[in-house]
Amino acid sequence: MLQHSIQHGQEAPSLWVQQYAHLIPPGGDVLDLACGYGRHTKWLSSQGFKLTAVDKDPNALKELTTYGQTLCHDLENNIWPFSNQSFDAILVTHYLWRPLWPHILSSLKIGSVLIYETFSAGNETFGKPSRPDFLLQDGELLSVCKNLHVVAYQNGFLDHPKRVIQRIVAITPTPHQTIQSFSLSR
């Protein structure tokens, strides 16, 4: 039996990220948080965005220096490294460390985009992550983003590979913002 496997870090960018990247201002500064081997850093760079890729694994960051700035940093055991910076977009996939929420939200510029996608409660029936500390609770992203304009949100089961995820795209409101519509497609 022949098995096809994709080398870690060579996976295609998330369809969720691809679907909503058009909301990021052209040429915008994007923070790819806990970027791993950089599938999103590489793709977003190819779309003309300026990337800052952060991960605690120096080996994962080695090949990303041509795609933007890189920072080897343990986000869970050190201070937030972007206290004096803000971004046009912050991207997080397959990562959850709840103490970072206030830092992530405060690092978004006015009118900027948060794209977040990670595992949710129920995923433990299909494998890892399975610890509650690493699984979003039902509606948790909606609660965290309650002061943002939610453009899209999903919480449910995906089949390939089997997993339960929660994902959101939200935009920081501008002062005195009236009801605003955002394109759901490119």
N, C-alpha and C positions, 0 to 999 in steps of 0.2 A: 504494500500500500504506500503510495507516494504522498508525502505531506508537503504542502507549500507553506512556508513560514516567512514572514517579513522580518528582517532584522530590526531589532529595537532601535527606534529613532528614525526609521525609514518609512514609517506609516504615513499615509496621506493625512493632510490636515483634516481636522474635524469638519464635517459638513455644516455643523452649527456655526463654527467660526467662519467658514467660507460664505455661508448664507448672509451673515450680518456684518462682515468686515466693511461693506460699503458705507456703513454709518460712521466709520472713523473718518475724520477730516483728511482730505488728500495730503500725503506727506507727513501725517501726524506722528507724534511721539507715542510709541506703544511700549508698555511694560508687559513682558511675557514672564509671569511669575511662576516659579517652580517649573521652568521650561523643559527640563529633561534634556533630551538630545536635540531639541529645537525644531520639531516638525512645523510648528506654527511660526517660530522666528524666521525660518527659511522662507516659508510661503508668504508671510506678510512683508518681508523685505522685498521679495520679488514683485509685490504689488505696489512698491514705492514708499512704504512706511519706514520710519526711523525706529529701530528696535533697541530696547534694553532687555537683555535676556539674563535671568537670575536663576541660579540653581546651586545646591550645595555640592554637587559632584563635579570636580574639575575636569574629569575625563569627558563628561557630557558636553562641557562648554568648549572644549578644544577646537572643534570644527566650526564654531559659531562666530568667531571673531571677524570673519569677512562679511557677516550679515548685520553687524551692529555692535553696540557695546555689550560686554558681558561682565557679570559680577558673580564670583563664587562666594556664596553667602548662605549660612545656615539660618533660614528665616525663623526657625522654631527656638533657637537658643541664643540669638543675638538681637540687638536693637534693630528697629526698622531702618534700613539704609537710605530711605528716600524722604526723610522728614522735610527737606527743603526743596523738594521737586514735586512737580505735578505732571500728569500725562493726559494726552488726548484720548487714550484708551488703555485699559488694563485688562489683560487676558489671563484667565486661570482655567486650566483643564486638568482633571484627574488629580486634584490636590485640595486638601481641606485642613486648615489650621485656624480654628475660630478666633484665637486672640489677634489675628491679623485683620479682622474685619474693619475696625475703626481706622487703621492705617491705610488699608486699601481705599476705603471711601474718601478719606481726607486727601488722598493723592490724586483724585480725579479733578481735572479742570472743570470749570463751568461749561456745560454743553458737551462733556466727554462721555465715552461709552465704556460700560463694564460688560464684558462677555465672560460668563462663568458657566462651567460645565463640569460636574463631578458626580460621584456615586451617591446614591440615596438609600435610605432604609429600604430593605427588601433585597438589596444586592447580596447580603450574606447567604441567601439560599443558592447563589450561583458561584460563589467563590470569594476571592479577596477584592477589595477590602471588605472585612466582615465585622470589625470592631465598631461599635456605635460612635466612638470618637472620630472616625474617619468616614462616617456616612451622614449625609444631610437628613434631617427630619422632614416630614411632610410639610411643605410650604415654607421651609426655613429661608430659602433665597428670597421669597416674596417679603418675608418679615425683615430681613437684613436690608433689602432695597426699598423699604416702604417710603422713603423720602425721595426716591428717584422716579423717573418716568419709565415704567416697564413697557418695552416694545414687544417682547416675546418671552414666554415662559412655558416650560414643559417639565413634567414630572411623571416618569413612567418607565416601562420596560422596552429595551431594544434587544433585537434577536441575534445580531452578528457582530461581536460575540454576545452571548446572553449576559445582560447586566441591567441594573435599575439605576437610572440617572435622573438628575435634576439639573436644569439649565435655565439661564436667564440672560436676556440682553436688556440693559437699562441705561438710561441717559440722565446725567445730572441736569436738573432744571436750571434754566437761566432766570435771572431776577425778573419778576413780574411776568413770567411766562404764561401765555394764554394756552388753551388747549392746542396741542400741536400733533400733527400726524407725521409718522416716519415711514419711509418706504420699507416694505417687508421683502423686497427683492431688489437685485441690482438693476 
